[in-house]
Every structure is written in C-alpha cells, then in structure tokens.
Amino acid sequence: MNETEKINYRFAQEKDHPQMEELYNSSPMDASLDILFAKNPSFIRANGVKGYEVKTAIAEIGGEIIAAGTRSLSNNYINGIPGIMGYLSDLRISSKKVFKKRVLADFYLYFYNLMGRGQAGIHIMSILEDNRKAKAALTWNAKHNFIPNAVSLGLINTYFIFPLFKKKTACKYKIKRYEDEDLENIVEFLNKEGGKRNLFPAVSADYFKSLPGFCVKDFLIAYEGSRIAGVMGKWNQSSFRQLILNSYKNKFKILKWLPFFPKEKKEIRMIYVSFAAVQNDNPAVFKELLTEFYNAYKKEGAVVLSLHENDPFNNALNGFIKYVFKSRLYACDYKPAEELNKILDSRPVHVEAGLL
C-alpha cells in the first residue's frame, strides 16, 4: 500500500462481516491482557444493541477493509432528562503498512458529518487506560481538525468476578426473582432511580423485549418492606458477542497459572450485570443484590459489570475474587473543550458494561 492509493469510505453491510472479523482479529487491544472482542455471527447485528441508530463506517483499499468504526445513538438520561447520547466505538485501523494518520483524519470526517447534525446532546467514547496510542491520538494538541475534541469524564472500572464458592448474604432485604406482573414496576423504578444518574439508559418494556439474549425473567428485585429498593438484570450476550483471551502479557503472565482465571486462546464465559439501579444509591442494597446475583448465576461464567471510579458501589465488590480492566471515558465532540467540560452536571455517571 502506498500514499497514492485511493481509500474508499462507506458504511458496512452484512457481507463485510468476514473482512471485519479479520480486521479486529489482526489488531488486538493494546493492553496488559491481549484480548479480542469478537462479534459472531454478525458484527452489524451485534452492534445493533447499542442504540436505535447504529452506523459502522469502513475504509477500504482495492476492496480490502483497512479501518472500521461505529457511531450509535441511544436514549439516555442527561442531567436528569431523557435525551440522545452518541457513542463512538470499535475504532480499528489495520496493522498493515497504511498511512494511519491520513486514514484516521479522513475516517473521522464520517463521524464529523454524523455528529454535525446536532442530534445528540453528548457523544462519549471509552478507551482502555493502557492503550496510550489511542488516547494520544484523541487528545494530542496538534491532531487533525476532523478528530473531535475530548475531555475526560474519569475512569471506568470493568470488573470480572470469577465464579468460586457461594457467598453469604446479609439478608437485610427481601430479594426475589422477576414475576410477570413486575415489568411495569421495574421500568418505572429504573427510570426514576436510574434516571438520577447521568448516561443511564431510558428504558421501556418494549426496549427490554427487543434486546437479544436479554430476558426480563432474570431480573432480581430487592424489597424493603413492600417497596422496591433495587433492581439488577442479567444479560448473556454469548450468542452474538464474545470475549477471547489471547494471552497474558508482562507481569500478568502469572495469572494464567491460577485455576480460576481464564485460559489463553479460549472464550471467556461471562454474563453482564445490566440495568442495575438502587434507591438513593444505597451501597448495602447493591451489595446484597450483587451477592444474590453471583450466587444465582455464577454457573454461567464470570460476572461482569462496569462502574465509574467515583461510584459508591465500587466498595460492594470487596470480598469477591476479581480482575479489573480500567478504561477512560471521554466526552467528545467538535465543540470547544470548555463547552464539553460543562455538558454533564455533578450527578454520578452510570456505565452499562453490556452496551460498551
């Protein structure tokens, strides 16, 4: 490939899946663990869970896909009001000899045209904290004009809780499984309590029924007396989204000898803690729900959830055997950085692991 070769840009189609899979397989995440995020059997269908409008742009030379990236729109709470959130994700550029700076700048032109429509109140992006190259490209002062400005919204802790022994619960709250008449109350509770957090999904009964692999019957509900005190859902995405551990790197190589850590070259069996909300952000309720969730579903694999670094629920994971991936969350747009800094108010930031 040379600089004179024409690069074509277009939106991905179902027929592009084999090449897109190859692109992502050949450009693993630059982190302490060599991990691969696979989306089989269909990249486009897997990305469809991210929102009601999802567009994956690709760059190709001579019919070969050399870069891809996705922008999705979803309904989320922004400063206490349901609004439209944009999410930029899955950006990969081939490790082959291509002119990455040129591709990156031109590639963001697609996002520039999408974001310039003003549909979204905020755009976000998450990057693994170890991925210094990606963070530098986004925040470099001399970056190309088509690369959006970005301000940090803080770190995300993504926990992998590994299944071992059953854990004792405090039994302060009555926790029960979903029953058919509960859905309306769950939706109302999530929008009321979850809506107090920035970026929490605005949900409905139809929304839950539209999510592949998600079953409302897997909701756990915590009660304080007759009143709902917390809700936590389970989402198994293995039918359309897989996480494969290629290898442990550097000092983390010792982990592969521990029996409860995943084996190299294998898919990690896992389930997501999803659509969790607790009245008044009470950590005790969250802890009891998480313990019950772990006991009920740990046979299905590692329990995965994401929490902002300032989330009071982080302490609820004390006592669990776990590994933590750290990512950085950014607000990104073509607005000045000082405007981006003011987009979100001081409410806690919610992070939905199953939608990252």
Residue frames relative to the residue before (quaternion, step in Angstrom):
aa qw qx qy qz dx dy dz
M 1.0000 0.0000 0.0000 0.0000 0.00 0.00 0.00
N 0.0279 -0.7971 0.6032 0.0103 3.55 -0.96 0.81
E 0.7169 -0.5098 0.2882 0.3783 3.53 -1.30 0.44
T 0.6549 0.5266 -0.3216 0.4364 3.58 1.18 -0.46
E 0.5267 0.6416 -0.4173 0.3699 3.60 1.21 -0.28
K 0.4589 -0.7018 0.4820 0.2540 3.52 -0.96 0.94
I 0.2035 -0.7584 0.6101 0.1059 3.54 -0.97 0.96
N 0.1801 -0.7833 0.5889 0.0848 3.56 -0.77 1.06
Y 0.1612 -0.7774 0.6040 0.0692 3.54 -1.06 0.84
R 0.1666 0.7677 -0.6044 0.1327 3.56 -0.97 0.88
F 0.5540 -0.5808 0.4607 0.3788 3.56 -1.30 0.02
A 0.5440 -0.6551 0.4312 0.2982 3.55 -1.05 0.86
Q 0.1845 -0.7464 0.6312 0.1021 3.51 -1.30 0.59
E 0.7099 -0.4557 0.3147 0.4350 3.57 -1.27 0.28
K 0.6483 0.5524 -0.3218 0.4135 3.58 0.99 -0.81
D 0.6211 0.5700 -0.3311 0.4238 3.60 1.25 -0.38
H 0.4193 0.7567 -0.4499 0.2217 3.60 1.21 -0.26
P 0.6626 0.5055 -0.3551 0.4235 3.70 0.71 -0.82
Q 0.6855 0.4664 -0.2959 0.4744 3.60 0.91 -0.84
M 0.6433 0.5148 -0.3331 0.4585 3.58 1.00 -0.73
E 0.6134 0.5330 -0.3386 0.4743 3.57 1.06 -0.73
E 0.6513 0.5110 -0.3097 0.4677 3.58 0.97 -0.84
L 0.6305 0.5392 -0.3305 0.4500 3.59 1.00 -0.83
Y 0.7096 0.4489 -0.2677 0.4726 3.58 0.83 -0.96
N 0.6227 0.5340 -0.3420 0.4583 3.60 1.09 -0.63
S 0.7214 0.4487 -0.2412 0.4691 3.57 1.07 -0.75
S 0.7513 0.2929 -0.1954 0.5582 3.60 1.25 -0.09
P 0.0570 -0.8348 0.5475 0.0069 3.59 0.44 1.23
M 0.6389 -0.5379 0.3843 0.3934 3.55 -1.26 0.40
D 0.3919 -0.7057 0.5461 0.2240 3.57 -1.02 0.90
A 0.3609 0.7229 -0.4956 0.3186 3.57 0.10 1.31
S 0.7168 -0.4497 0.3166 0.4287 3.56 -1.33 0.06
L 0.7229 0.2470 -0.1938 0.6155 3.56 1.29 -0.34
D 0.3648 -0.7066 0.5617 0.2283 3.56 -0.96 0.89
I 0.1065 0.8268 -0.5363 0.1318 3.57 -0.10 1.31
L 0.2221 -0.7664 0.5943 0.1003 3.52 -1.17 0.68
F 0.2154 -0.7536 0.6102 0.1155 3.54 -0.85 1.03
A 0.0704 -0.8195 0.5687 -0.0058 3.58 -0.30 1.26
K 0.1186 -0.7832 0.6083 0.0495 3.56 -1.15 0.68
N 0.1962 0.7863 -0.5461 0.2122 3.51 0.32 1.34
P 0.5701 -0.1271 -0.8077 -0.0804 1.55 -2.16 1.29
S 0.7798 0.2733 -0.1510 0.5426 3.63 1.21 -0.12
F 0.4150 -0.7156 0.5147 0.2252 3.55 -0.66 1.17
I 0.6876 0.4973 -0.2899 0.4426 3.57 0.86 -0.97
R 0.6732 0.4808 -0.3103 0.4685 3.61 0.91 -0.83
A 0.6259 0.5299 -0.3424 0.4585 3.60 1.04 -0.72
N 0.6814 0.4809 -0.2901 0.4694 3.59 0.96 -0.81
G 0.5269 0.6707 -0.3962 0.3399 3.57 1.21 -0.42
V 0.6031 0.5719 -0.3704 0.4147 3.62 1.15 -0.45
K 0.5807 0.6370 -0.3685 0.3483 3.59 1.18 -0.41
G 0.8144 -0.1597 0.1110 0.5467 3.60 1.12 -0.33
Y 0.6400 -0.5332 0.3946 0.3877 3.52 -1.34 -0.07
E 0.7565 0.1635 -0.1524 0.6146 3.60 1.25 -0.21
V 0.0689 0.8026 -0.5814 0.1142 3.56 -0.43 1.26
K 0.0131 0.7976 -0.6010 0.0492 3.57 -0.72 1.10
T 0.1270 -0.7746 0.6178 0.0455 3.53 -0.81 1.11
A 0.1879 -0.7853 0.5844 0.0806 3.55 -0.63 1.18
I 0.1096 -0.7832 0.6086 0.0642 3.56 -1.12 0.69
A 0.2303 -0.7201 0.6333 0.1653 3.51 -1.31 0.48
E 0.0036 0.8186 -0.5735 0.0331 3.58 -0.91 0.87
I 0.1725 -0.7424 0.6396 0.1001 3.50 -1.27 0.63
G 0.8447 -0.0357 -0.0130 0.5339 3.56 -0.64 1.12
G 0.7178 -0.4446 0.2436 0.4772 3.57 1.07 0.74
E 0.6177 0.5207 -0.3517 0.4729 3.60 1.28 -0.04
I 0.3655 -0.7334 0.5316 0.2141 3.58 -0.76 1.06
I 0.0942 -0.8218 0.5618 0.0133 3.57 -0.72 1.11
A 0.7978 0.0807 -0.0613 0.5944 3.61 1.22 -0.16
A 0.0027 0.7842 -0.6204 0.0112 3.54 -1.22 0.57
G 0.0999 0.7822 -0.6113 0.0672 3.55 -1.20 0.52
T 0.2695 -0.7927 0.5379 0.0983 3.56 -1.09 0.75
R 0.0642 -0.7450 0.6609 0.0642 3.52 -1.23 0.68
S 0.0382 -0.8094 0.5855 -0.0234 3.56 -0.76 1.08
L 0.2414 -0.7384 0.6114 0.1506 3.53 -1.28 0.52
S 0.0497 0.7908 -0.6076 0.0545 3.57 -0.97 0.87
N 0.4856 -0.6439 0.5065 0.3049 3.54 -1.30 0.32
N 0.1198 0.7929 -0.5796 0.1449 3.56 -0.58 1.20
Y 0.5333 -0.6103 0.4738 0.3444 3.53 -1.27 0.36
I 0.0332 -0.7736 0.6324 -0.0245 3.54 -0.90 1.06
N 0.8290 -0.1161 0.0158 0.5469 3.56 -0.45 1.27
G 0.7599 -0.4249 0.1970 0.4507 3.55 0.94 0.97
I 0.7083 0.4008 -0.2418 0.5284 3.59 1.28 -0.06
P 0.4836 -0.6478 0.4867 0.3311 3.64 -0.90 0.80
G 0.1252 0.7886 -0.5899 0.1201 3.56 -0.86 0.98
I 0.5877 -0.5788 0.4367 0.3590 3.55 -1.31 -0.07
M 0.1207 -0.7801 0.6128 0.0363 3.54 -0.86 1.06
G 0.2214 -0.7490 0.6089 0.1388 3.56 -1.00 0.84
Y 0.1077 -0.7908 0.6012 0.0394 3.57 -1.05 0.78
L 0.1784 -0.7644 0.6144 0.0797 3.57 -0.82 1.08
S 0.1269 0.8194 -0.5375 0.1535 3.58 -0.60 1.11
D 0.8204 0.3310 -0.2029 0.4197 3.52 -1.45 0.06
L 0.3142 0.7533 -0.5270 0.2369 3.60 1.03 0.62
R 0.1040 0.7750 -0.6142 0.1067 3.57 -0.75 1.11
I 0.0921 -0.7506 0.6511 0.0641 3.54 -1.17 0.72
S 0.5760 -0.6340 0.3967 0.3301 3.56 -0.85 1.00
S 0.4501 -0.6860 0.5085 0.2611 3.54 -1.11 0.76
K 0.4785 0.6549 -0.4459 0.3787 3.56 1.28 -0.03
K 0.6525 -0.5424 0.3572 0.3905 3.58 -1.24 0.32
V 0.2495 0.7220 -0.6022 0.2319 3.54 -0.03 1.35
F 0.5326 -0.6237 0.4630 0.3360 3.54 -1.21 0.39
K 0.2529 -0.8498 0.4430 0.1324 3.50 0.26 1.39
K 0.6474 0.5247 -0.3436 0.4330 3.58 0.92 -0.82
R 0.6486 0.5113 -0.3083 0.4721 3.56 1.01 -0.83
V 0.6659 0.4983 -0.3024 0.4658 3.58 0.90 -0.95
L 0.6580 0.5245 -0.3163 0.4380 3.58 0.89 -0.93
A 0.6779 0.4915 -0.2988 0.4578 3.57 0.87 -0.94
D 0.6877 0.4691 -0.2847 0.4754 3.58 0.86 -0.95
F 0.6287 0.5608 -0.3345 0.4223 3.53 1.05 -0.79
Y 0.6701 0.4971 -0.2960 0.4650 3.56 0.97 -0.84
L 0.4906 0.6373 -0.4425 0.3966 3.59 1.23 -0.22
Y 0.6025 0.5446 -0.3543 0.4635 3.59 1.11 -0.69
F 0.6719 0.4797 -0.2930 0.4822 3.56 0.91 -0.91
Y 0.6047 0.5674 -0.3496 0.4361 3.57 1.04 -0.79
N 0.6803 0.4843 -0.2876 0.4690 3.58 0.92 -0.89
L 0.6607 0.4919 -0.3068 0.4769 3.59 1.05 -0.74
M 0.7145 0.4657 -0.2594 0.4531 3.57 0.84 -0.99
G 0.6207 0.5860 -0.3334 0.4002 3.55 1.14 -0.61
R 0.5455 0.6301 -0.4012 0.3799 3.57 1.23 -0.16
G 0.4211 -0.7558 0.4239 0.2678 3.55 1.28 -0.21
Q 0.3556 0.7590 -0.4862 0.2470 3.59 1.18 0.36
A 0.7667 0.3881 -0.1846 0.4768 3.57 0.91 -0.95
G 0.4337 -0.6879 0.5219 0.2576 3.54 -1.08 0.81
I 0.7827 0.0076 -0.0026 0.6223 3.56 1.24 -0.49
H 0.1705 -0.7271 0.6495 0.1429 3.55 -1.23 0.57
I 0.0965 -0.7928 0.5995 0.0516 3.56 -1.03 0.80
M 0.0715 -0.7550 0.6501 0.0478 3.52 -1.36 0.35
S 0.1332 -0.7790 0.6050 0.0968 3.59 -1.07 0.66
I 0.0638 -0.7856 0.6154 -0.0077 3.55 -1.02 0.91
L 0.5320 -0.6195 0.4666 0.3396 3.59 -0.93 0.86
E 0.5316 -0.6685 0.4182 0.3092 3.57 -0.84 0.98
D 0.6538 0.5134 -0.3150 0.4581 3.61 1.11 -0.60
N 0.6153 0.5735 -0.3417 0.4191 3.58 1.21 -0.44
R 0.1223 -0.8572 0.4982 0.0445 3.56 0.45 1.27
K 0.6286 0.5552 -0.3461 0.4205 3.59 1.01 -0.76
A 0.6723 0.4933 -0.3003 0.4632 3.58 0.92 -0.91
K 0.6572 0.5021 -0.3167 0.4644 3.59 0.95 -0.82
A 0.6466 0.5227 -0.3229 0.4522 3.57 1.01 -0.80
A 0.6426 0.5311 -0.3263 0.4456 3.59 0.99 -0.80
L 0.6923 0.4864 -0.2713 0.4588 3.55 1.09 -0.76
T 0.7990 0.3246 -0.1404 0.4864 3.58 0.97 -0.83
W 0.4066 0.7268 -0.4662 0.2985 3.60 1.27 -0.02
N 0.4987 -0.6941 0.4345 0.2842 3.59 -0.79 1.02
A 0.7476 0.3846 -0.2137 0.4974 3.58 1.06 -0.72
K 0.2958 0.7809 -0.5058 0.2163 3.59 1.17 0.46
H 0.6456 -0.5304 0.3873 0.3897 3.55 -1.29 0.42
N 0.6294 -0.5833 0.3715 0.3544 3.57 -1.14 0.71
F 0.6743 0.5062 -0.3088 0.4402 3.60 1.08 -0.61
I 0.5784 0.5324 -0.3956 0.4749 3.61 1.25 -0.10
P 0.4377 -0.7451 0.4297 0.2622 3.61 -0.56 1.10
N 0.5446 -0.5582 0.4985 0.3786 3.53 -1.31 0.32
A 0.0946 -0.8009 0.5906 0.0292 3.58 -1.11 0.62
V 0.0480 -0.7643 0.6421 0.0356 3.55 -1.08 0.80
S 0.5022 -0.6777 0.4533 0.2879 3.55 -0.97 0.87
L 0.2126 -0.7518 0.6132 0.1164 3.53 -1.09 0.87
G 0.6934 -0.4616 0.2672 0.4845 3.57 1.27 0.23
L 0.6186 -0.5613 0.4187 0.3563 3.51 -1.38 0.09
I 0.2499 -0.7171 0.6296 0.1640 3.52 -1.29 0.57
N 0.1967 -0.7432 0.6278 0.1219 3.55 -0.97 0.91
T 0.0651 -0.7755 0.6275 0.0260 3.58 -0.65 1.13
Y 0.1852 -0.8265 0.5300 0.0406 3.52 -0.42 1.31
F 0.1384 -0.7199 0.6740 0.0916 3.51 -1.18 0.81
I 0.1090 -0.7949 0.5963 0.0253 3.57 -0.38 1.27
F 0.2616 -0.8125 0.5051 0.1276 3.56 -0.50 1.18
P 0.4812 -0.7107 0.4383 0.2668 3.58 -0.89 0.97
L 0.0775 0.7715 -0.6264 0.0795 3.54 -0.76 1.12
F 0.8345 -0.1523 0.1287 0.5136 3.56 -0.62 -1.11
K 0.6068 -0.5354 0.4398 0.3895 3.53 -1.25 0.43
K 0.2629 -0.7786 0.5544 0.1315 3.57 -1.02 0.84
K 0.4887 -0.6575 0.4917 0.2950 3.55 -1.14 0.67
T 0.2657 -0.7472 0.5858 0.1671 3.54 -1.12 0.71
A 0.5744 -0.6118 0.4258 0.3383 3.55 -1.20 0.54
C 0.2581 -0.8142 0.4804 0.1993 3.59 1.26 -0.42
K 0.3524 0.7318 -0.5073 0.2880 3.59 1.04 0.75
Y 0.7668 0.2615 -0.1310 0.5713 3.55 1.23 -0.53
K 0.4362 -0.6567 0.5424 0.2903 3.53 -1.18 0.59
I 0.0601 -0.8010 0.5957 -0.0024 3.57 -0.68 1.09
K 0.0267 0.8091 -0.5847 0.0526 3.55 -0.78 1.02
R 0.5424 -0.5968 0.4826 0.3417 3.53 -1.31 0.39
Y 0.6732 -0.5117 0.3806 0.3742 3.50 -1.31 0.50
E 0.0744 -0.7428 0.6621 0.0662 3.52 -1.22 0.69
D 0.7216 -0.5084 0.2557 0.3943 3.57 -1.17 0.66
E 0.7093 0.4640 -0.2787 0.4516 3.59 0.97 -0.73
D 0.5631 0.6620 -0.3625 0.3365 3.63 1.27 -0.13
L 0.5364 0.6911 -0.4090 0.2596 3.60 1.07 -0.63
E 0.6551 0.5166 -0.3285 0.4428 3.59 0.86 -0.88
N 0.6721 0.4909 -0.2937 0.4701 3.58 0.98 -0.86
I 0.6207 0.5366 -0.3381 0.4609 3.60 1.08 -0.72
V 0.6558 0.5109 -0.3084 0.4625 3.56 0.89 -0.95
E 0.6610 0.5058 -0.3057 0.4624 3.59 0.91 -0.90
F 0.6641 0.5086 -0.3010 0.4579 3.59 0.96 -0.90
L 0.6726 0.5059 -0.3061 0.4451 3.59 0.88 -0.94
N 0.6777 0.4777 -0.3033 0.4697 3.59 0.92 -0.81
K 0.6641 0.4961 -0.3085 0.4665 3.58 1.08 -0.68
E 0.7801 0.3389 -0.1820 0.4934 3.59 0.66 -1.10
G 0.6594 0.4856 -0.3113 0.4822 3.58 0.96 -0.82
G 0.6395 0.5643 -0.3118 0.4188 3.55 1.08 -0.78
K 0.5584 0.5835 -0.3942 0.4385 3.58 1.28 -0.12
R 0.6728 0.4483 -0.2805 0.5173 3.57 1.33 -0.20
N 0.4955 -0.6400 0.4944 0.3171 3.54 -1.10 0.65
L 0.8466 0.1917 -0.2009 0.4540 3.52 -1.16 0.92
F 0.4017 0.6815 -0.5116 0.3354 3.62 1.18 0.29
P 0.5121 -0.6566 0.4463 0.3277 3.64 -0.90 0.83
A 0.3493 -0.6732 0.6062 0.2392 3.57 -1.12 0.74
V 0.0965 -0.8608 0.4995 -0.0123 3.57 -0.32 1.27
S 0.0834 -0.7512 0.6520 0.0602 3.51 -1.40 0.31
A 0.6670 -0.4774 0.3689 0.4371 3.57 -1.26 0.22
D 0.6626 0.5046 -0.3062 0.4610 3.60 0.95 -0.86
Y 0.5968 0.5657 -0.3616 0.4393 3.59 1.06 -0.69
F 0.6857 0.4804 -0.2950 0.4604 3.59 0.80 -0.95
K 0.6688 0.5079 -0.3027 0.4507 3.57 0.98 -0.81
S 0.6619 0.5227 -0.3035 0.4433 3.60 1.20 -0.44
L 0.6077 0.5984 -0.3485 0.3889 3.61 1.21 -0.36
P 0.3828 -0.7268 0.5131 0.2491 3.64 -0.61 1.04
G 0.8182 0.2485 -0.1943 0.4807 3.55 -0.98 0.87
F 0.6464 0.4961 -0.3279 0.4780 3.59 1.25 -0.19
C 0.0650 -0.7957 0.6021 0.0015 3.56 -0.90 0.97
V 0.4350 -0.7183 0.4762 0.2607 3.58 -0.65 1.08
K 0.5843 0.5939 -0.3748 0.4068 3.61 1.15 -0.45
D 0.6383 0.5218 -0.3252 0.4632 3.59 1.28 -0.21
F 0.4190 0.6822 -0.4868 0.3492 3.61 1.22 0.19
L 0.1813 -0.7206 0.6558 0.1336 3.52 -1.21 0.71
I 0.1399 -0.7968 0.5865 0.0403 3.57 -0.96 0.90
A 0.1994 -0.7642 0.6041 0.1065 3.57 -0.87 1.00
Y 0.1469 -0.7926 0.5896 0.0503 3.54 -0.93 0.97
E 0.1361 -0.7111 0.6804 0.1136 3.50 -1.23 0.68
G 0.7639 -0.0590 -0.0240 0.6422 3.55 0.01 1.31
S 0.7603 -0.3061 0.2519 0.5145 3.57 -0.75 -1.06
R 0.6010 0.5862 -0.3326 0.4295 3.57 1.33 -0.04
I 0.4760 -0.6501 0.5090 0.3027 3.60 -1.02 0.81
A 0.1522 -0.8008 0.5762 0.0595 3.56 -0.84 1.04
G 0.8107 -0.0700 0.0560 0.5785 3.60 1.19 -0.37
V 0.1484 -0.7688 0.6193 0.0585 3.54 -1.25 0.56
M 0.0371 0.7855 -0.6164 0.0405 3.58 -1.08 0.75
G 0.1660 -0.8096 0.5594 0.0641 3.58 -0.79 1.04
K 0.3227 -0.7189 0.5824 0.1997 3.55 -1.30 0.46
W 0.0309 -0.7929 0.6086 0.0038 3.58 -1.00 0.83
N 0.1170 -0.7715 0.6243 0.0364 3.55 -0.67 1.16
Q 0.0978 -0.8416 0.5311 0.0019 3.58 -0.40 1.25
S 0.3486 0.7921 -0.4615 0.1952 3.59 1.24 0.13
S 0.6099 0.5735 -0.3612 0.4107 3.62 1.14 -0.44
F 0.8131 0.1917 -0.1069 0.5391 3.61 1.19 -0.32
R 0.7745 0.2075 -0.1187 0.5856 3.60 1.24 -0.17
Q 0.0243 -0.8182 0.5729 -0.0418 3.58 -0.75 1.09
L 0.2081 -0.7400 0.6254 0.1341 3.54 -1.24 0.58
I 0.0764 -0.8112 0.5796 -0.0120 3.56 -0.62 1.18
L 0.2737 -0.7515 0.5818 0.1480 3.56 -0.85 1.01
N 0.2552 -0.7869 0.5434 0.1430 3.60 -0.37 1.21
S 0.7798 -0.2258 0.1830 0.5545 3.58 0.82 -1.00
Y 0.4332 -0.6239 0.5742 0.3055 3.51 -1.36 0.36
K 0.2052 -0.8027 0.5533 0.0865 3.58 -0.97 0.82
N 0.8640 0.1229 -0.0920 0.4795 3.52 -1.33 0.61
K 0.8532 -0.0952 0.0732 0.5075 3.61 -0.91 -0.92
F 0.6198 0.5680 -0.3454 0.4170 3.59 1.21 -0.38
K 0.4274 0.7171 -0.4620 0.2995 3.61 1.23 -0.05
I 0.5849 0.6004 -0.3678 0.4027 3.57 1.15 -0.60
L 0.5862 0.6170 -0.3664 0.3761 3.59 1.14 -0.62
K 0.6259 0.5794 -0.3569 0.3811 3.59 1.02 -0.68
W 0.6468 0.5139 -0.3274 0.4587 3.57 1.23 -0.30
L 0.5700 0.5738 -0.3970 0.4339 3.58 1.24 -0.13
P 0.5094 -0.7189 0.3761 0.2867 3.61 -0.65 1.08
F 0.7221 0.4468 -0.2653 0.4566 3.61 1.05 -0.62
F 0.5799 0.5516 -0.4006 0.4461 3.60 1.25 0.04
P 0.6065 -0.5927 0.3806 0.3687 3.63 -1.07 0.68
K 0.4650 -0.6666 0.5121 0.2778 3.54 -1.23 0.57
E 0.5699 -0.6007 0.4391 0.3487 3.57 -1.16 0.64
K 0.8208 0.2274 -0.2159 0.4774 3.54 -1.24 0.72
K 0.6271 0.5248 -0.3355 0.4678 3.58 1.22 0.35
E 0.5061 -0.6082 0.5102 0.3373 3.54 -1.23 0.53
I 0.3658 -0.7159 0.5515 0.2225 3.55 -0.99 0.84
R 0.3187 -0.7287 0.5748 0.1923 3.58 -0.66 1.10
M 0.1785 0.8093 -0.5345 0.1661 3.56 -0.66 1.04
I 0.1606 -0.7399 0.6439 0.1105 3.51 -1.36 0.41
Y 0.3772 -0.7406 0.5181 0.2018 3.55 -1.11 0.72
V 0.3632 -0.6245 0.6405 0.2605 3.51 -1.23 0.69
S 0.0237 0.8406 -0.5337 0.0893 3.57 -0.50 1.18
F 0.8582 0.1031 -0.0834 0.4959 3.53 -1.26 0.66
A 0.2815 0.7612 -0.5213 0.2637 3.53 0.85 1.09
A 0.1144 0.7683 -0.6226 0.0944 3.56 -0.95 0.93
V 0.1317 -0.7847 0.6048 0.0315 3.53 -1.12 0.79
Q 0.5346 -0.6325 0.4474 0.3376 3.57 -0.97 0.81
N 0.8597 0.0041 -0.0619 0.5070 3.53 -0.89 1.08
D 0.5168 -0.6759 0.3952 0.3462 3.60 1.21 0.59
N 0.1982 0.8103 -0.5227 0.1761 3.58 1.01 0.83
P 0.3635 -0.7657 0.4800 0.2263 3.65 -0.39 1.15
A 0.6077 0.5699 -0.3656 0.4151 3.61 1.06 -0.64
V 0.6440 0.5000 -0.3204 0.4824 3.58 1.01 -0.78
F 0.6492 0.5166 -0.3204 0.4571 3.58 0.92 -0.89
K 0.6433 0.5322 -0.3217 0.4465 3.59 0.93 -0.90
E 0.6937 0.4722 -0.2887 0.4610 3.58 0.87 -0.91
L 0.6266 0.5195 -0.3335 0.4756 3.59 1.04 -0.73
L 0.6694 0.5025 -0.3047 0.4544 3.58 0.89 -0.92
T 0.6424 0.5175 -0.3248 0.4626 3.59 0.98 -0.79
E 0.6643 0.4862 -0.3001 0.4820 3.57 0.96 -0.87
F 0.6084 0.5488 -0.3341 0.4660 3.59 1.07 -0.80
Y 0.6597 0.5143 -0.2944 0.4621 3.58 0.90 -1.00
N 0.6879 0.4819 -0.2899 0.4590 3.59 0.84 -0.94
A 0.6976 0.4966 -0.2731 0.4383 3.58 0.99 -0.86
Y 0.8374 0.2583 -0.0753 0.4758 3.58 0.92 -0.91
K 0.4191 0.7560 -0.4491 0.2262 3.63 1.22 -0.10
K 0.5709 0.5967 -0.3941 0.4034 3.62 1.15 -0.39
E 0.6304 0.5462 -0.3277 0.4437 3.59 1.24 -0.37
G 0.7229 -0.4096 0.2479 0.4982 3.61 1.23 -0.13
A 0.7626 -0.3294 0.2719 0.4858 3.54 -1.32 -0.31
V 0.3445 -0.7105 0.5772 0.2083 3.56 -1.09 0.78
V 0.1003 -0.8269 0.5533 -0.0072 3.57 -0.59 1.19
L 0.1684 0.7642 -0.6149 0.0976 3.56 -1.00 0.86
S 0.2729 -0.7523 0.5808 0.1489 3.55 -1.23 0.56
L 0.0184 -0.7833 0.6210 -0.0217 3.55 -1.04 0.89
H 0.4963 -0.6208 0.5145 0.3219 3.56 -1.08 0.73
E 0.6265 -0.5859 0.3573 0.3695 3.58 -1.06 0.72
N 0.7174 0.4298 -0.2500 0.4880 3.61 1.12 -0.60
D 0.4386 0.7080 -0.4561 0.3136 3.59 1.25 0.05
P 0.4511 -0.7024 0.4717 0.2840 3.63 -0.78 0.93
F 0.5892 0.6024 -0.3686 0.3926 3.60 1.21 -0.34
N 0.4558 0.6926 -0.4582 0.3203 3.62 1.20 -0.22
N 0.6605 0.5244 -0.3134 0.4365 3.59 0.97 -0.82
A 0.5600 0.6166 -0.3895 0.3931 3.59 1.20 -0.39
L 0.6561 0.5262 -0.3176 0.4379 3.59 1.21 -0.33
N 0.3977 0.6984 -0.4897 0.3380 3.58 1.26 0.10
G 0.7655 0.3397 -0.2652 0.4777 3.56 -0.90 0.94
F 0.6271 0.4940 -0.3434 0.4949 3.60 1.27 -0.17
I 0.4128 -0.6498 0.5689 0.2894 3.59 -1.15 0.63
K 0.1559 0.8246 -0.5096 0.1896 3.58 -0.41 1.19
Y 0.2171 -0.7012 0.6540 0.1829 3.51 -1.43 0.24
V 0.2179 -0.7976 0.5544 0.0945 3.57 -0.99 0.84
F 0.1841 -0.7184 0.6609 0.1151 3.54 -0.99 0.99
K 0.1725 -0.7802 0.5920 0.1050 3.57 -0.90 0.89
S 0.0388 -0.7730 0.6330 -0.0156 3.54 -0.89 1.05
R 0.3138 -0.7127 0.5798 0.2395 3.54 -1.27 0.25
L 0.2860 -0.7555 0.5742 0.1333 3.52 -0.94 1.01
Y 0.0975 -0.8035 0.5869 0.0202 3.56 -0.90 0.98
A 0.2792 -0.6420 0.6718 0.2422 3.48 -1.33 0.48
C 0.0244 0.8270 -0.5585 0.0587 3.59 -0.68 1.00
D 0.2104 0.7443 -0.6067 0.1836 3.53 -1.01 0.88
Y 0.5612 -0.5954 0.4495 0.3584 3.53 -1.31 0.00
K 0.4316 0.6623 -0.4736 0.3883 3.53 1.28 0.39
P 0.6240 -0.5211 0.4034 0.4200 3.63 -1.21 0.32
A 0.6295 -0.5737 0.3728 0.3684 3.57 -1.10 0.70
E 0.6359 0.5383 -0.3478 0.4300 3.59 1.00 -0.73
E 0.6288 0.5075 -0.3352 0.4845 3.61 1.14 -0.55
L 0.6357 0.5349 -0.3291 0.4488 3.57 0.99 -0.82
N 0.6326 0.5541 -0.3257 0.4321 3.57 1.05 -0.75
K 0.7347 0.4223 -0.2197 0.4834 3.58 1.18 -0.52
I 0.4220 0.7367 -0.4550 0.2687 3.59 1.26 -0.05
L 0.7812 0.2535 -0.1365 0.5539 3.59 0.90 -0.91
D 0.3865 -0.6977 0.5475 0.2530 3.55 -1.07 0.75
S 0.7512 -0.4517 0.2712 0.3975 3.59 -1.28 -0.17
R 0.3863 0.7261 -0.4941 0.2817 3.64 1.19 0.13
P 0.5991 -0.5503 0.4233 0.3988 3.61 -1.15 0.49
V 0.3802 -0.7150 0.5455 0.2158 3.57 -1.13 0.69
H 0.2434 -0.7649 0.5831 0.1252 3.57 -0.84 1.03
V 0.0982 -0.7766 0.6208 0.0428 3.56 -1.05 0.83
E 0.1925 -0.7901 0.5779 0.0686 3.58 -0.72 1.13
A 0.3478 -0.7880 0.4653 0.2038 3.59 -0.14 1.31
G 0.6872 0.5114 -0.2919 0.4255 3.59 0.92 -0.83
L 0.7088 0.4205 -0.2583 0.5041 3.57 1.27 -0.19
L 0.4921 0.6544 -0.4415 0.3671 3.61 1.24 0.10
